[in-house]
């Protein structure tokens, strides 16, 4: 079994292909928050992997864009 990520690490849920920030472990499941600040979801720990550098770059850009849209009110 691979070690758990650190809180705030960007991870990929291989079951869904989604990328998000690791938040916590609850009832044996990993809690992951969407990069755009949306809803968190639960994932099986075996399906959670560190995000690749390219996925991390895309996710960080998406997070910045979402924040920018919210501040502009669009």
N, CA, C and O atoms as a Tinker XYZ file with bonds, in Angstrom:
   296  protein
     1  N      0.846000   -1.192000    0.000000    73     2
     2  CA     0.000000    0.000000    0.000000    64     1     3
     3  C      0.883000    1.244000    0.000000    63     2     4     5
     4  O      1.848000    1.325000    0.760000    81     3
     5  N      0.558000    2.197000   -0.838000    73     3     6
     6  CA     1.346000    3.424000   -0.920000    64     5     7
     7  C      0.986000    4.357000    0.235000    63     6     8     9
     8  O     -0.137000    4.320000    0.737000    81     7
     9  N      1.932000    5.187000    0.654000    73     7    10
    10  CA     1.652000    6.105000    1.759000    64     9    11
    11  C      0.610000    7.153000    1.363000    63    10    12    13
    12  O      0.462000    7.492000    0.189000    81    11
    13  N     -0.102000    7.655000    2.365000    73    11    14
    14  CA    -1.102000    8.690000    2.114000    64    13    15
    15  C     -0.415000    9.985000    1.710000    63    14    16    17
    16  O      0.683000   10.284000    2.178000    81    15
    17  N     -1.058000   10.746000    0.848000    73    15    18
    18  CA    -0.494000   12.067000    0.500000    64    17    19
    19  C     -0.602000   13.007000    1.698000    63    18    20    21
    20  O     -1.317000   12.730000    2.662000    81    19
    21  N      0.109000   14.106000    1.620000    73    19    22
    22  CA     0.013000   15.159000    2.633000    64    21    23
    23  C     -1.214000   16.016000    2.325000    63    22    24    25
    24  O     -1.599000   16.162000    1.165000    81    23
    25  N     -1.818000   16.573000    3.353000    73    23    26
    26  CA    -2.950000   17.484000    3.157000    64    25    27
    27  C     -2.501000   18.624000    2.237000    63    26    28    29
    28  O     -1.461000   19.244000    2.463000    81    27
    29  N     -3.286000   18.886000    1.215000    73    27    30
    30  CA    -2.970000   19.935000    0.250000    64    29    31
    31  C     -2.273000   19.440000   -1.000000    63    30    32    33
    32  O     -2.162000   20.178000   -1.979000    81    31
    33  N     -1.792000   18.180000   -0.987000    73    31    34
    34  CA    -1.153000   17.622000   -2.182000    64    33    35
    35  C     -2.176000   17.461000   -3.297000    63    34    36    37
    36  O     -3.337000   17.139000   -3.048000    81    35
    37  N     -1.739000   17.683000   -4.510000    73    35    38
    38  CA    -2.586000   17.475000   -5.661000    64    37    39
    39  C     -2.512000   15.997000   -6.035000    63    38    40    41
    40  O     -1.427000   15.445000   -6.215000    81    39
    41  N     -3.673000   15.369000   -6.148000    73    39    42
    42  CA    -3.731000   13.939000   -6.424000    64    41    43
    43  C     -4.709000   13.660000   -7.555000    63    42    44    45
    44  O     -5.529000   14.501000   -7.922000    81    43
    45  N     -4.598000   12.466000   -8.086000    73    43    46
    46  CA    -5.505000   12.011000   -9.143000    64    45    47
    47  C     -6.260000   10.801000   -8.642000    63    46    48    49
    48  O     -5.662000    9.869000   -8.104000    81    47
    49  N     -7.560000   10.809000   -8.812000    73    47    50
    50  CA    -8.415000    9.668000   -8.505000    64    49    51
    51  C     -8.471000    8.835000   -9.776000    63    50    52    53
    52  O     -9.165000    9.198000  -10.726000    81    51
    53  N     -7.750000    7.729000   -9.802000    73    51    54
    54  CA    -7.657000    6.934000  -11.027000    64    53    55
    55  C     -8.984000    6.278000  -11.406000    63    54    56    57
    56  O     -9.177000    5.910000  -12.565000    81    55
    57  N     -9.896000    6.125000  -10.451000    73    55    58
    58  CA   -11.206000    5.524000  -10.756000    64    57    59
    59  C    -12.054000    6.463000  -11.598000    63    58    60    61
    60  O    -12.845000    6.015000  -12.428000    81    59
    61  N    -11.893000    7.766000  -11.388000    73    59    62
    62  CA   -12.720000    8.734000  -12.115000    64    61    63
    63  C    -11.907000    9.600000  -13.072000    63    62    64    65
    64  O    -12.467000   10.212000  -13.981000    81    63
    65  N    -10.576000    9.658000  -12.872000    73    63    66
    66  CA    -9.726000   10.523000  -13.678000    64    65    67
    67  C     -9.696000   11.957000  -13.196000    63    66    68    69
    68  O     -9.027000   12.802000  -13.790000    81    67
    69  N    -10.423000   12.240000  -12.113000    73    67    70
    70  CA   -10.479000   13.615000  -11.591000    64    69    71
    71  C     -9.209000   13.941000  -10.810000    63    70    72    73
    72  O     -8.569000   13.059000  -10.237000    81    71
    73  N     -8.864000   15.212000  -10.801000    73    71    74
    74  CA    -7.707000   15.710000  -10.071000    64    73    75
    75  C     -8.200000   16.696000   -9.015000    63    74    76    77
    76  O     -9.071000   17.523000   -9.285000    81    75
    77  N     -7.640000   16.602000   -7.818000    73    75    78
    78  CA    -8.042000   17.507000   -6.759000    64    77    79
    79  C     -7.024000   17.528000   -5.642000    63    78    80    81
    80  O     -5.982000   16.877000   -5.719000    81    79
    81  N     -7.337000   18.285000   -4.601000    73    79    82
    82  CA    -6.439000   18.427000   -3.461000    64    81    83
    83  C     -6.851000   17.454000   -2.360000    63    82    84    85
    84  O     -8.021000   17.375000   -1.986000    81    83
    85  N     -5.871000   16.721000   -1.851000    73    83    86
    86  CA    -6.126000   15.789000   -0.767000    64    85    87
    87  C     -6.471000   16.579000    0.484000    63    86    88    89
    88  O     -5.743000   17.495000    0.868000    81    87
    89  N     -7.595000   16.219000    1.128000    73    87    90
    90  CA    -8.075000   16.944000    2.296000    64    89    91
    91  C     -7.881000   16.133000    3.573000    63    90    92    93
    92  O     -7.352000   16.646000    4.559000    81    91
    93  N     -8.306000   14.867000    3.561000    73    91    94
    94  CA    -8.283000   14.061000    4.778000    64    93    95
    95  C     -8.642000   12.624000    4.437000    63    94    96    97
    96  O     -8.964000   12.284000    3.298000    81    95
    97  N     -8.574000   11.810000    5.454000    73    95    98
    98  CA    -9.048000   10.430000    5.328000    64    97    99
    99  C    -10.200000   10.266000    6.298000    63    98   100   101
   100  O    -10.057000   10.523000    7.494000    81    99
   101  N    -11.344000    9.838000    5.784000    73    99   102
   102  CA   -12.560000    9.697000    6.576000    64   101   103
   103  C    -13.120000    8.299000    6.375000    63   102   104   105
   104  O    -13.406000    7.884000    5.252000    81   103
   105  N    -13.273000    7.579000    7.483000    73   103   106
   106  CA   -13.845000    6.228000    7.449000    64   105   107
   107  C    -13.133000    5.346000    6.421000    63   106   108   109
   108  O    -13.771000    4.568000    5.712000    81   107
   109  N    -11.816000    5.475000    6.349000    73   107   110
   110  CA   -11.035000    4.635000    5.452000    64   109   111
   111  C    -11.009000    5.089000    4.007000    63   110   112   113
   112  O    -10.404000    4.424000    3.166000    81   111
   113  N    -11.645000    6.197000    3.701000    73   111   114
   114  CA   -11.684000    6.726000    2.334000    64   113   115
   115  C    -10.946000    8.054000    2.292000    63   114   116   117
   116  O    -10.870000    8.766000    3.294000    81   115
   117  N    -10.405000    8.381000    1.132000    73   115   118
   118  CA    -9.712000    9.661000    0.953000    64   117   119
   119  C    -10.724000   10.720000    0.547000    63   118   120   121
   120  O    -11.577000   10.479000   -0.308000    81   119
   121  N    -10.629000   11.876000    1.155000    73   119   122
   122  CA   -11.485000   12.996000    0.811000    64   121   123
   123  C    -10.663000   13.950000   -0.051000    63   122   124   125
   124  O     -9.589000   14.397000    0.351000    81   123
   125  N    -11.180000   14.256000   -1.239000    73   123   126
   126  CA   -10.476000   15.075000   -2.220000    64   125   127
   127  C    -11.364000   16.244000   -2.614000    63   126   128   129
   128  O    -12.544000   16.065000   -2.915000    81   127
   129  N    -10.786000   17.449000   -2.609000    73   127   130
   130  CA   -11.530000   18.661000   -2.974000    64   129   131
   131  C    -11.190000   19.046000   -4.410000    63   130   132   133
   132  O    -10.027000   19.030000   -4.815000    81   131
   133  N    -12.190000   19.380000   -5.143000    73   131   134
   134  CA   -12.019000   19.802000   -6.528000    64   133   135
   135  C    -11.114000   21.023000   -6.611000    63   134   136   137
   136  O    -11.157000   21.884000   -5.733000    81   135
   137  N    -10.303000   21.109000   -7.646000    73   135   138
   138  CA    -9.374000   22.233000   -7.797000    64   137   139
   139  C    -10.092000   23.552000   -8.024000    63   138   140   141
   140  O     -9.534000   24.612000   -7.743000    81   139
   141  N    -11.315000   23.505000   -8.525000    73   139   142
   142  CA   -12.044000   24.752000   -8.767000    64   141   143
   143  C    -12.848000   25.197000   -7.551000    63   142   144   145
   144  O    -13.669000   26.110000   -7.638000    81   143
   145  N    -12.605000   24.541000   -6.414000    73   143   146
   146  CA   -13.293000   24.915000   -5.189000    64   145   147
   147  C    -14.674000   24.305000   -5.070000    63   146   148   149
   148  O    -15.432000   24.645000   -4.162000    81   147
   149  N    -15.003000   23.413000   -5.975000    73   147   150
   150  CA   -16.309000   22.759000   -5.933000    64   149   151
   151  C    -16.388000   21.738000   -4.814000    63   150   152   153
   152  O    -15.613000   21.777000   -3.858000    81   151
   153  N    -17.316000   20.844000   -4.947000    73   151   154
   154  CA   -17.567000   19.841000   -3.930000    64   153   155
   155  C    -16.425000   18.830000   -3.823000    63   154   156   157
   156  O    -15.778000   18.486000   -4.812000    81   155
   157  N    -16.202000   18.371000   -2.603000    73   155   158
   158  CA   -15.224000   17.310000   -2.372000    64   157   159
   159  C    -15.883000   15.962000   -2.670000    63   158   160   161
   160  O    -17.108000   15.840000   -2.655000    81   159
   161  N    -15.066000   14.972000   -2.935000    73   159   162
   162  CA   -15.584000   13.624000   -3.151000    64   161   163
   163  C    -14.693000   12.637000   -2.406000    63   162   164   165
   164  O    -13.568000   12.952000   -2.018000    81   163
   165  N    -15.225000   11.443000   -2.219000    73   163   166
   166  CA   -14.489000   10.385000   -1.553000    64   165   167
   167  C    -13.912000    9.444000   -2.603000    63   166   168   169
   168  O    -14.512000    9.204000   -3.651000    81   167
   169  N    -12.731000    8.919000   -2.292000    73   167   170
   170  CA   -12.083000    7.979000   -3.205000    64   169   171
   171  C    -11.460000    6.850000   -2.399000    63   170   172   173
   172  O    -11.064000    7.034000   -1.248000    81   171
   173  N    -11.380000    5.699000   -3.012000    73   171   174
   174  CA   -10.696000    4.572000   -2.399000    64   173   175
   175  C     -9.207000    4.895000   -2.349000    63   174   176   177
   176  O     -8.654000    5.351000   -3.350000    81   175
   177  N     -8.539000    4.675000   -1.220000    73   175   178
   178  CA    -7.111000    4.997000   -1.117000    64   177   179
   179  C     -6.256000    4.333000   -2.201000    63   178   180   181
   180  O     -5.241000    4.892000   -2.616000    81   179
   181  N     -6.653000    3.161000   -2.653000    73   179   182
   182  CA    -5.911000    2.472000   -3.707000    64   181   183
   183  C     -6.013000    3.148000   -5.061000    63   182   184   185
   184  O     -5.223000    2.868000   -5.962000    81   183
   185  N     -6.992000    4.041000   -5.206000    73   183   186
   186  CA    -7.194000    4.759000   -6.472000    64   185   187
   187  C     -6.566000    6.145000   -6.474000    63   186   188   189
   188  O     -6.647000    6.857000   -7.475000    81   187
   189  N     -5.937000    6.539000   -5.363000    73   187   190
   190  CA    -5.391000    7.885000   -5.241000    64   189   191
   191  C     -3.890000    7.860000   -5.485000    63   190   192   193
   192  O     -3.147000    7.158000   -4.800000    81   191
   193  N     -3.456000    8.637000   -6.473000    73   191   194
   194  CA    -2.040000    8.727000   -6.834000    64   193   195
   195  C     -1.630000   10.191000   -6.911000    63   194   196   197
   196  O     -2.466000   11.064000   -7.147000    81   195
   197  N     -0.343000   10.458000   -6.712000    73   195   198
   198  CA     0.114000   11.839000   -6.917000    64   197   199
   199  C     -0.150000   12.263000   -8.362000    63   198   200   201
   200  O     -0.020000   11.461000   -9.287000    81   199
   201  N     -0.516000   13.507000   -8.542000    73   199   202
   202  CA    -0.751000   14.014000   -9.893000    64   201   203
   203  C      0.585000   14.181000  -10.609000    63   202   204   205
   204  O      1.585000   14.549000   -9.993000    81   203
   205  N      0.598000   13.908000  -11.906000    73   203   206
   206  CA     1.811000   14.120000  -12.695000    64   205   207
   207  C      2.051000   15.616000  -12.826000    63   206   208   209
   208  O      1.120000   16.403000  -12.653000    81   207
   209  N      3.274000   16.024000  -13.125000    73   207   210
   210  CA     3.539000   17.467000  -13.269000    64   209   211
   211  C      2.619000   18.158000  -14.279000    63   210   212   213
   212  O      2.187000   19.286000  -14.045000    81   211
   213  N      2.316000   17.497000  -15.392000    73   211   214
   214  CA     1.436000   18.117000  -16.392000    64   213   215
   215  C      0.024000   18.268000  -15.845000    63   214   216   217
   216  O     -0.602000   19.313000  -16.024000    81   215
   217  N     -0.480000   17.240000  -15.184000    73   215   218
   218  CA    -1.818000   17.333000  -14.592000    64   217   219
   219  C     -1.853000   18.393000  -13.503000    63   218   220   221
   220  O     -2.841000   19.113000  -13.354000    81   219
   221  N     -0.763000   18.483000  -12.743000    73   219   222
   222  CA    -0.700000   19.503000  -11.699000    64   221   223
   223  C     -0.742000   20.898000  -12.310000    63   222   224   225
   224  O     -1.455000   21.770000  -11.813000    81   223
   225  N      0.007000   21.114000  -13.372000    73   223   226
   226  CA     0.017000   22.413000  -14.033000    64   225   227
   227  C     -1.382000   22.771000  -14.543000    63   226   228   229
   228  O     -1.844000   23.897000  -14.361000    81   227
   229  N     -2.046000   21.813000  -15.178000    73   227   230
   230  CA    -3.398000   22.059000  -15.686000    64   229   231
   231  C     -4.365000   22.363000  -14.554000    63   230   232   233
   232  O     -5.190000   23.270000  -14.662000    81   231
   233  N     -4.263000   21.605000  -13.469000    73   231   234
   234  CA    -5.166000   21.798000  -12.333000    64   233   235
   235  C     -4.935000   23.147000  -11.674000    63   234   236   237
   236  O     -5.890000   23.836000  -11.316000    81   235
   237  N     -3.675000   23.529000  -11.512000    73   235   238
   238  CA    -3.376000   24.827000  -10.891000    64   237   239
   239  C     -3.888000   25.965000  -11.783000    63   238   240   241
   240  O     -4.405000   26.961000  -11.275000    81   239
   241  N     -3.749000   25.825000  -13.099000    73   239   242
   242  CA    -4.260000   26.848000  -14.019000    64   241   243
   243  C     -5.785000   26.925000  -13.924000    63   242   244   245
   244  O     -6.352000   28.018000  -13.948000    81   243
   245  N     -6.449000   25.775000  -13.817000    73   243   246
   246  CA    -7.904000   25.754000  -13.682000    64   245   247
   247  C     -8.334000   26.422000  -12.382000    63   246   248   249
   248  O     -9.331000   27.143000  -12.352000    81   247
   249  N     -7.586000   26.185000  -11.308000    73   247   250
   250  CA    -7.908000   26.800000  -10.022000    64   249   251
   251  C     -7.771000   28.318000  -10.106000    63   250   252   253
   252  O     -8.633000   29.044000   -9.610000    81   251
   253  N     -6.713000   28.796000  -10.717000    73   251   254
   254  CA    -6.492000   30.239000  -10.866000    64   253   255
   255  C     -7.593000   30.855000  -11.726000    63   254   256   257
   256  O     -8.110000   31.924000  -11.401000    81   255
   257  N     -7.949000   30.192000  -12.808000    73   255   258
   258  CA    -9.008000   30.696000  -13.685000    64   257   259
   259  C    -10.344000   30.757000  -12.959000    63   258   260   261
   260  O    -11.091000   31.724000  -13.113000    81   259
   261  N    -10.651000   29.730000  -12.166000    73   259   262
   262  CA   -11.915000   29.713000  -11.426000    64   261   263
   263  C    -11.954000   30.852000  -10.414000    63   262   264   265
   264  O    -12.978000   31.520000  -10.269000    81   263
   265  N    -10.845000   31.075000   -9.717000    73   263   266
   266  CA   -10.771000   32.171000   -8.752000    64   265   267
   267  C    -10.960000   33.517000   -9.451000    63   266   268   269
   268  O    -11.647000   34.403000   -8.942000    81   267
   269  N    -10.345000   33.657000  -10.617000    73   267   270
   270  CA   -10.449000   34.898000  -11.373000    64   269   271
   271  C    -11.896000   35.148000  -11.810000    63   270   272   273
   272  O    -12.390000   36.273000  -11.722000    81   271
   273  N    -12.562000   34.110000  -12.274000    73   271   274
   274  CA   -13.960000   34.258000  -12.693000    64   273   275
   275  C    -14.853000   34.652000  -11.511000    63   274   276   277
   276  O    -15.747000   35.485000  -11.655000    81   275
   277  N    -14.606000   34.046000  -10.339000    73   275   278
   278  CA   -15.403000   34.380000   -9.161000    64   277   279
   279  C    -15.185000   35.838000   -8.754000    63   278   280   281
   280  O    -16.132000   36.522000   -8.367000    81   279
   281  N    -13.945000   36.313000   -8.841000    73   279   282
   282  CA   -13.682000   37.693000   -8.423000    64   281   283
   283  C    -14.247000   38.702000   -9.421000    63   282   284   285
   284  O    -14.520000   39.847000   -9.060000    81   283
   285  N    -14.421000   38.279000  -10.674000    73   283   286
   286  CA   -15.008000   39.159000  -11.686000    64   285   287
   287  C    -16.532000   39.086000  -11.694000    63   286   288   289
   288  O    -17.204000   39.891000  -12.339000    81   287
   289  N    -17.067000   38.099000  -10.960000    73   287   290
   290  CA   -18.518000   37.970000  -10.884000    64   289   291
   291  C    -19.138000   37.339000  -12.094000    63   290   292   293
   292  O    -20.316000   37.562000  -12.375000    81   291
   293  N    -18.350000   36.532000  -12.842000    73   291   294
   294  CA   -18.920000   35.877000  -14.025000    64   293   295
   295  C    -19.097000   34.417000  -13.793000    63   294   296
   296  O    -19.564000   33.704000  -14.681000    81   295
